Amino acid sequence: MTAEPPAHPIDGAALLDDVEAFHRRFNVFPTEVAYVAVALWDAHAHLLDCFDSTPRLAFLSPEPGSGKSRALEIVETLVPRPMVAVNASAAALFRSVSGPDGRPTILFDEIDTVFGPKAGDNEELRGFINAGHRRKGVTYRCVGDSQTVTPFPSYTAVAVAGLGSLPDTILDRSIIIRMRRRARNEKVEPFRARLHEQEGNDLRERLAAWAEQVRDKVTDAWPELPEGISDRPGDVWEPLLAVADAVGGAWPKRAREACAALVKASRSNDKGSIGVRLLTDLRDHVLIGLDKLPTVAILDRLNALEDAPWADLNGKPLDNRRLSKMLTEYMTADNEPIGSRNIRTAGGVLKGFFTKDLEDAWARYCPPPPAATTATPLHPSSEPLNL
């Protein structure tokens, strides 16, 4: 049911401030811009008919316990007609979107069980999510005894949460929030549905009422995109920027900063527990007392570790390519992928890794360090580097 517009205009900026504050009580997002993006996404779900497309919102992480499901739980209280789906079929979803009760906002938790490495291709569901990104998107099915080809509308807002990554075609249509396990100094308020769900629902009603006030304005909007943002990223962010412009206050500026930062952010796949083992071994056995180390020396130390998998990964030792790929799936404190950099040595410039780039990942994913650790001795081939 559409909310009746109130007699007096609603302060959109103050309302979205409240939505953001509600998320901050219960969610720890990896960056400040993530709060901006998620609050705008909540609001845009109330205005879908004003836009040509709707971005998917994806909470992804390399490890369990990173707050993905809680993020979806908070979104659920704020968006219109939330439909929580776990392992839902494509047929169930597209029939819900085209059903008589109105378009739902689909919240798909544990999406890795659908698109993960053991889940198969699931092309039907992938096709539904992709088609529903566009306002004119439909899903065709044969209906009735005559098997008449019938189009079913697929356009709807979708938010997902899961481990690892998503198919590239969905990632390209998504605003990606790379969730991280909370550091020990990061605190959140416990979410209790009986206490807090109604608070979110009250915000939902305010968003619905505000949406009715600005619907005509948003429908005719052509928001200015940040420099360098175009094509698919522009399509993804245009609805959120239109919402920010309608809200006013500091939100137009904050929205464009969030757009530029999140479009730039890595879309690398997140990693499972083998990645945590790598991070922990680097901290406890390889980079002790060092601020940097060339890749060749890192590999020598890792592959020399006893009771470690690095010397035999599917019959081959860990090499430069795989080390770099695994580490770029984690982020620095600045939310940039951990990558190799130039290190100047007595023998010239070599590629390697800096301790400070790994410290944030160590704090978030690794168990507390032992009271005392001893670095594995360098393999002879790496001793003459003379850093």
RODO-2510 file (C-alpha; in nm, 4 decimals, decimal comma):
residues 387
     n   res          X          Y          Z
     1     m     0,0000     0,0000     0,0000
     2     t     0,1362     0,3412    -0,0968
     3     a     0,1804     0,5868     0,1871
     4     e    -0,0271     0,9045     0,1751
     5     p     0,1867     1,2171     0,1405
     6     p     0,1893     1,4208     0,4630
     7     a     0,0630     1,7755     0,4830
     8     h     0,4124     1,9192     0,5332
     9     p     0,7265     1,8385     0,3323
    10     i     0,9599     1,5825     0,4856
    11     d     1,3244     1,6804     0,5357
    12     g     1,4837     1,4130     0,3178
    13     a     1,8379     1,4833     0,4330
    14     a     1,7444     1,4443     0,7989
    15     l     1,5505     1,1268     0,7175
    16     l     1,8430     0,9687     0,5359
    17     d     2,0703     1,0727     0,8229
    18     d     1,8403     0,8701     1,0485
    19     v     1,8522     0,5714     0,8125
    20     e     2,2318     0,5833     0,8095
    21     a     2,2425     0,6130     1,1881
    22     f     2,0159     0,3089     1,2192
    23     h     2,2611     0,1026     1,0122
    24     r     2,5551     0,2296     1,2158
    25     r     2,3989     0,1019     1,5363
    26     f     2,4035    -0,2589     1,4164
    27     n     2,6415    -0,2832     1,1163
    28     v     3,0153    -0,2316     1,0795
    29     f     3,0797    -0,1589     0,7139
    30     p     3,4336    -0,1554     0,5712
    31     t     3,4327     0,2131     0,4740
    32     e     3,2385     0,5313     0,5428
    33     v     3,1181     0,5387     0,1842
    34     a     2,9515     0,2006     0,2342
    35     y     2,7067     0,3525     0,4823
    36     v     2,6197     0,6190     0,2266
    37     a     2,5625     0,3656    -0,0507
    38     v     2,3468     0,1341     0,1601
    39     a     2,1274     0,4151     0,2968
    40     l     2,0712     0,5453    -0,0565
    41     w     1,9904     0,1935    -0,1762
    42     d     1,7296     0,1572     0,1006
    43     a     1,5645     0,4791    -0,0163
    44     h     1,5817     0,3973    -0,3875
    45     a     1,3825     0,0766    -0,3285
    46     h     1,0800     0,2980    -0,2537
    47     l     1,1103     0,4703    -0,5944
    48     l     1,1780     0,1865    -0,8394
    49     d     0,9216     0,3000    -1,0948
    50     c     1,1131     0,6277    -1,1337
    51     f     1,4249     0,4590    -1,2724
    52     d     1,5287     0,2663    -1,5808
    53     s     1,7352     0,0236    -1,3719
    54     t     1,7979    -0,0859    -1,0154
    55     p     2,1419    -0,1843    -0,8832
    56     r     2,1883    -0,5078    -0,6936
    57     l     2,3330    -0,4628    -0,3455
    58     a     2,5900    -0,7323    -0,2618
    59     f     2,7340    -0,7914     0,0856
    60     l     3,0273    -1,0263     0,0233
    61     s     3,3084    -1,1510     0,2459
    62     p     3,5899    -1,4065     0,2411
    63     e     3,4985    -1,5569     0,5794
    64     p     3,1859    -1,6292     0,7875
    65     g     3,1069    -1,4011     1,0790
    66     s     3,1576    -1,0788     0,8846
    67     g     2,8131    -0,9242     0,9392
    68     k     2,6581    -0,9979     0,5994
    69     s     2,3354    -1,1522     0,7259
    70     r     2,2942    -0,8816     0,9873
    71     a     2,3317    -0,6185     0,7156
    72     l     2,0491    -0,7836     0,5195
    73     e     1,8441    -0,8057     0,8377
    74     i     1,8648    -0,4295     0,8879
    75     v     1,7884    -0,3630     0,5210
    76     e     1,4822    -0,5852     0,5595
    77     t     1,3292    -0,3464     0,8127
    78     l     1,3705    -0,0465     0,5798
    79     v     1,2655    -0,1539     0,2298
    80     p     0,9145    -0,2040     0,0881
    81     r     0,7643    -0,5545     0,0908
    82     p     1,0816    -0,7427     0,1879
    83     m     1,0972    -1,1041     0,0728
    84     v     1,3734    -1,3043     0,2411
    85     a     1,4924    -1,5827     0,0125
    86     v     1,7369    -1,8653     0,0827
    87     n     1,7733    -2,1209    -0,1955
    88     a     1,4618    -1,9852    -0,3656
    89     s     1,4098    -2,0993    -0,7223
    90     a     1,3993    -1,8610    -1,0152
    91     a     1,0390    -1,9649    -1,0812
    92     a     0,9330    -1,8703    -0,7283
    93     l     1,1050    -1,5335    -0,7524
    94     f     0,9736    -1,4204    -1,0900
    95     r     0,6207    -1,5303    -0,9981
    96     s     0,6498    -1,3248    -0,6781
    97     v     0,7592    -1,0186    -0,8740
    98     s     0,4659    -1,0482    -1,1144
    99     g     0,2155    -1,1552    -0,8470
   100     p    -0,0997    -0,9684    -0,7454
   101     d     0,0373    -0,8483    -0,4113
   102     g     0,2861    -0,6082    -0,5668
   103     r     0,6571    -0,6081    -0,6321
   104     p     0,8723    -0,7349    -0,3423
   105     t     1,2234    -0,6340    -0,2462
   106     i     1,4149    -0,9627    -0,2651
   107     l     1,6771    -1,0243     0,0038
   108     f     1,8792    -1,3336    -0,0863
   109     d     2,0978    -1,4616     0,1964
   110     e     2,3632    -1,7343     0,1561
   111     i     2,3906    -1,6604    -0,2143
   112     d     2,7120    -1,8665    -0,2195
   113     t     2,4951    -2,1798    -0,1929
   114     v     2,3488    -2,0799    -0,5295
   115     f     2,6558    -1,9570    -0,7167
   116     g     2,9391    -2,1060    -0,5128
   117     p     3,1883    -2,3610    -0,6486
   118     k     2,9747    -2,6578    -0,5392
   119     a     2,6402    -2,5151    -0,6482
   120     g     2,6501    -2,5536    -1,0257
   121     d     2,5734    -2,2869    -1,2790
   122     n     2,2140    -2,1951    -1,1862
   123     e     2,1721    -2,0140    -1,5152
   124     e     1,7985    -1,9696    -1,4607
   125     l     1,8426    -1,7716    -1,1402
   126     r     2,1332    -1,5792    -1,2835
   127     g     1,9162    -1,4854    -1,5811
   128     f     1,6359    -1,3675    -1,3528
   129     i     1,8675    -1,1457    -1,1462
   130     n     2,0268    -1,0029    -1,4594
   131     a     1,6978    -0,9399    -1,6393
   132     g     1,5439    -0,7756    -1,3326
   133     h     1,8159    -0,5124    -1,3274
   134     r     1,6338    -0,3281    -1,6090
   135     r     1,2873    -0,1812    -1,5845
   136     k     1,1824    -0,3530    -1,9076
   137     g     1,3360    -0,6842    -1,8002
   138     v     1,1140    -0,9887    -1,8341
   139     t     1,1460    -1,3633    -1,7885
   140     y     0,9758    -1,5823    -2,0505
   141     r     0,8012    -1,9061    -1,9584
   142     c     0,5709    -2,1511    -2,1336
   143     v     0,2296    -2,1478    -1,9630
   144     g    -0,0752    -2,3713    -1,9806
   145     d    -0,1606    -2,6792    -2,1806
   146     s    -0,0812    -2,4969    -2,5034
   147     q     0,2607    -2,3972    -2,3658
   148     t     0,2067    -2,0338    -2,4628
   149     v     0,5223    -1,8265    -2,4277
   150     t     0,4397    -1,5678    -2,1619
   151     p     0,6552    -1,2773    -2,0384
   152     f     0,6778    -1,2285    -1,6613
   153     p     0,8100    -0,8940    -1,5301
   154     s     1,1423    -0,9340    -1,3497
   155     y     1,2211    -0,5758    -1,2500
   156     t     1,2705    -0,5549    -0,8752
   157     a     1,5253    -0,4522    -0,6143
   158     v     1,7554    -0,7351    -0,5039
   159     a     2,0093    -0,7441    -0,2210
   160     v     2,2279    -1,0492    -0,1624
   161     a     2,4763    -1,1701     0,0964
   162     g     2,7263    -1,4524     0,0758
   163     l     3,0776    -1,5871     0,0958
   164     g     3,3165    -1,5503    -0,1932
   165     s     3,2003    -1,3773    -0,5042
   166     l     2,9236    -1,3710    -0,7645
   167     p     2,9081    -1,4341    -1,1386
   168     d     3,0655    -1,1462    -1,3288
   169     t     2,7362    -1,0550    -1,4939
   170     i     2,5816    -0,9938    -1,1510
   171     l     2,8874    -0,8178    -1,0106
   172     d     2,8722    -0,5711    -1,2999
   173     r     2,5178    -0,4790    -1,1961
   174     s     2,5950    -0,4523    -0,8243
   175     i     2,7074    -0,2122    -0,5596
   176     i     2,9549    -0,4322    -0,3750
   177     i     3,0200    -0,4001    -0,0035
   178     r     3,3233    -0,6113     0,0889
   179     m     3,2355    -0,7008     0,4459
   180     r     3,5072    -0,7749     0,6971
   181     r     3,5097    -0,9498     1,0292
   182     r     3,4838    -0,6939     1,3068
   183     a     3,8126    -0,5900     1,4602
   184     r     3,8399    -0,6160     1,8370
   185     n     3,7924    -0,2428     1,8825
   186     e     3,4794    -0,2248     1,6618
   187     k     3,1572    -0,2446     1,8611
   188     v     2,7930    -0,2665     1,7520
   189     e     2,4645    -0,2700     1,9360
   190     p     2,3063    -0,6182     1,9445
   191     f     2,0017    -0,6285     1,7153
   192     r     1,6929    -0,7639     1,8889
   193     a     1,4004    -0,8002     1,6523
   194     r     1,1366    -0,7498     1,9233
   195     l     1,3026    -0,4249     2,0308
   196     h     1,4416    -0,2788     1,7117
   197     e     1,2418    -0,4093     1,4163
   198     q     0,9643    -0,1567     1,4723
   199     e     1,2194     0,1265     1,4729
   200     g     1,3312     0,0205     1,1267
   201     n     0,9694    -0,0171     1,0130
   202     d     0,8952     0,3379     1,1316
   203     l     1,1822     0,4595     0,9150
   204     r     1,0400     0,2525     0,6292
   205     e     0,7071     0,4363     0,6593
   206     r     0,8849     0,7708     0,6617
   207     l     1,0822     0,6712     0,3515
   208     a     0,7620     0,5678     0,1763
   209     a     0,5957     0,8991     0,2609
   210     w     0,9012     1,0966     0,1474
   211     a     0,9126     0,8967    -0,1763
   212     e     0,5579     1,0046    -0,2594
   213     q     0,6572     1,3675    -0,2156
   214     v     0,9566     1,3520    -0,4512
   215     r     0,8375     1,0927    -0,7029
   216     d     0,7783     1,3411    -0,9865
   217     k     1,1078     1,5161    -0,9230
   218     v     1,3059     1,1932    -0,9224
   219     t     1,1326     1,0585    -1,2340
   220     d     1,2555     1,3552    -1,4400
   221     a     1,6056     1,3581    -1,2892
   222     w     1,9245     1,3090    -1,4865
   223     p     2,1901     1,3197    -1,2148
   224     e     2,5414     1,4301    -1,2969
   225     l     2,7868     1,1412    -1,2701
   226     p     3,1327     1,1769    -1,1139
   227     e     3,4183     1,2243    -1,3571
   228     g     3,5251     0,8947    -1,5142
   229     i     3,1998     0,7121    -1,4283
   230     s     3,0032     0,5992    -1,7331
   231     d     2,8558     0,2951    -1,9073
   232     r     2,7527     0,0128    -1,6702
   233     p     2,8815     0,1786    -1,3491
   234     g     2,6853     0,4875    -1,4455
   235     d     2,3693     0,2810    -1,4927
   236     v     2,4261     0,1182    -1,1545
   237     w     2,4722     0,4438    -0,9643
   238     e     2,2300     0,6757    -1,1446
   239     p     1,9260     0,5840    -0,9283
   240     l     2,1203     0,6375    -0,6062
   241     l     2,2570     0,9719    -0,7232
   242     a     1,9057     1,0806    -0,8203
   243     v     1,7891     0,9942    -0,4685
   244     a     2,0796     1,1884    -0,3165
   245     d     1,9984     1,4976    -0,5251
   246     a     1,6335     1,4772    -0,4204
   247     v     1,7365     1,4423    -0,0548
   248     g     1,9703     1,7410    -0,0642
   249     g     2,1940     1,8622     0,2156
   250     a     2,5330     1,6904     0,2200
   251     w     2,4010     1,3815     0,0422
   252     p     2,4694     1,4795    -0,3225
   253     k     2,8386     1,5314    -0,2434
   254     r     2,8632     1,2234    -0,0228
   255     a     2,6869     1,0104    -0,2841
   256     r     2,9318     1,1065    -0,5588
   257     e     3,2272     1,0417    -0,3319
   258     a     3,0812     0,6990    -0,2512
   259     c     3,0199     0,6299    -0,6192
   260     a     3,3771     0,7139    -0,7180
   261     a     3,5268     0,5121    -0,4314
   262     l     3,3155     0,1993    -0,4704
   263     v     3,3407     0,1881    -0,8493
   264     k     3,7169     0,2060    -0,8102
   265     a     3,7229    -0,0614    -0,5417
   266     s     3,8406    -0,4071    -0,6326
   267     r     3,5979    -0,6693    -0,7567
   268     s     3,8356    -0,9487    -0,6717
   269     n     3,6848    -1,2695    -0,5387
   270     d     3,7059    -1,3149    -0,1640
   271     k     3,8894    -1,6119    -0,0210
   272     g     3,8097    -1,8852     0,2242
   273     s     4,0071    -2,0336     0,5120
   274     i     4,3182    -2,1059     0,3033
   275     g     4,3528    -1,7295     0,2801
   276     v     4,3428    -1,6944     0,6584
   277     r     4,6143    -1,9594     0,6850
   278     l     4,8276    -1,7604     0,4414
   279     l     4,7752    -1,4355     0,6321
   280     t     4,8560    -1,6051     0,9636
   281     d     5,1721    -1,7714     0,8350
   282     l     5,2906    -1,4412     0,6896
   283     r     5,2390    -1,2730     1,0258
   284     d     5,3770    -1,5471     1,2507
   285     h     5,6580    -1,6951     1,0416
   286     v     5,7589    -1,4698     0,7543
   287     l     5,7412    -1,0968     0,8266
   288     i     5,8346    -1,0943     1,1943
   289     g     6,0359    -0,7818     1,2729
   290     l     6,0368    -0,6749     0,9079
   291     d     5,8590    -0,3862     0,7402
   292     k     5,8851    -0,5409     0,3933
   293     l     6,0189    -0,8461     0,2111
   294     p     6,0662    -0,9351    -0,1569
   295     t     5,8299    -1,1944    -0,2970
   296     v     6,1116    -1,4398    -0,3666
   297     a     6,2056    -1,4391     0,0029
   298     i     5,8412    -1,4717     0,1109
   299     l     5,7947    -1,7746    -0,1113
   300     d     6,1162    -1,9357     0,0188
   301     r     6,0010    -1,8950     0,3776
   302     l     5,6465    -2,0154     0,3158
   303     n     5,7498    -2,3192     0,1134
   304     a     6,0039    -2,4132     0,3813
   305     l     5,7409    -2,4197     0,6584
   306     e     5,6768    -2,7649     0,7986
   307     d     5,3132    -2,8723     0,8502
   308     a     5,2024    -2,6048     0,6042
   309     p     5,0321    -2,6527     0,2657
   310     w     5,2479    -2,4114     0,0670
   311     a     5,5073    -2,6550    -0,0678
   312     d     5,2381    -2,8796    -0,2129
   313     l     4,9262    -2,7080    -0,3462
   314     n     4,7709    -2,9621    -0,5793
   315     g     5,1150    -3,1024    -0,6519
   316     k     5,2910    -2,7664    -0,6991
   317     p     5,4580    -2,5258    -0,4558
   318     l     5,3119    -2,1821    -0,3981
   319     d     5,4412    -1,9481    -0,6666
   320     n     5,4456    -1,5748    -0,7299
   321     r     5,1261    -1,5724    -0,9356
   322     r     4,9146    -1,7597    -0,6816
   323     l     5,0565    -1,5685    -0,3847
   324     s     4,9664    -1,2387    -0,5502
   325     k     4,6191    -1,3613    -0,6456
   326     m     4,5419    -1,4805    -0,2926
   327     l     4,6612    -1,1616    -0,1249
   328     t     4,4816    -0,9241    -0,3616
   329     e     4,1558    -1,0787    -0,2434
   330     y     4,2074    -0,9086     0,0948
   331     m     4,2143    -0,5358     0,1594
   332     t     4,4484    -0,2881     0,3241
   333     a     4,3268    -0,0470     0,5910
   334     d     4,2501     0,1935     0,3036
   335     n     4,0224    -0,0691     0,1440
   336     e     4,2612    -0,1288    -0,1446
   337     p     4,3611    -0,4803    -0,2553
   338     i     4,6828    -0,6007    -0,0957
   339     g     4,9339    -0,5988    -0,3799
   340     s     5,3058    -0,6218    -0,4376
   341     r     5,5131    -0,3064    -0,4584
   342     n     5,8684    -0,2179    -0,5539
   343     i     6,1350    -0,2829    -0,2910
   344     r     6,4824    -0,1412    -0,3374
   345     t     6,7599    -0,3854    -0,2442
   346     a     7,1360    -0,3877    -0,2785
   347     g     7,0917    -0,5961    -0,5923
   348     g     6,8298    -0,3726    -0,7507
   349     v     6,4532    -0,3213    -0,7355
   350     l     6,2390    -0,6285    -0,6628
   351     k     5,8677    -0,6818    -0,6188
   352     g     5,7536    -0,7596    -0,2663
   353     f     5,5026    -0,6930     0,0102
   354     f     5,4933    -0,4372     0,2916
   355     t     5,3941    -0,5317     0,6449
   356     k     5,1720    -0,2262     0,6898
   357     d     4,9588    -0,3358     0,3930
   358     l     4,8772    -0,6626     0,5738
   359     e     4,8192    -0,5355     0,9274
   360     d     4,4483    -0,4596     0,8899
   361     a     4,3753    -0,8042     0,7415
   362     w     4,5761    -0,9669     1,0206
   363     a     4,3678    -0,7839     1,2833
   364     r     4,0372    -0,8820     1,1211
   365     y     4,0877    -1,2424     1,0122
   366     c     4,3739    -1,4005     1,2055
   367     p     4,3570    -1,5451     1,5565
   368     p     4,5527    -1,3577     1,8244
   369     p     4,9269    -1,4007     1,7701
   370     p     5,1213    -1,6359     1,9982
   371     a     5,3085    -1,4781     2,2857
   372     a     5,6387    -1,5337     2,1077
   373     t     5,7138    -1,6333     1,7494
   374     t     6,0287    -1,7254     1,5671
   375     a     6,0701    -1,6587     1,1987
   376     t     6,1517    -1,9501     0,9746
   377     p     6,5145    -1,9179     0,8556
   378     l     6,5541    -1,7835     0,5054
   379     h     6,6212    -2,0297     0,2274
   380     p     6,9801    -1,9757     0,1058
   381     s     6,8604    -1,8395    -0,2286
   382     s     6,7026    -1,5400    -0,0567
   383     e     6,9754    -1,4548     0,1993
   384     p     7,1907    -1,2309    -0,0272
   385     l     6,9129    -0,9766    -0,0924
   386     n     7,0609    -0,7310     0,1632
   387     l     6,7515    -0,5159     0,2152
***
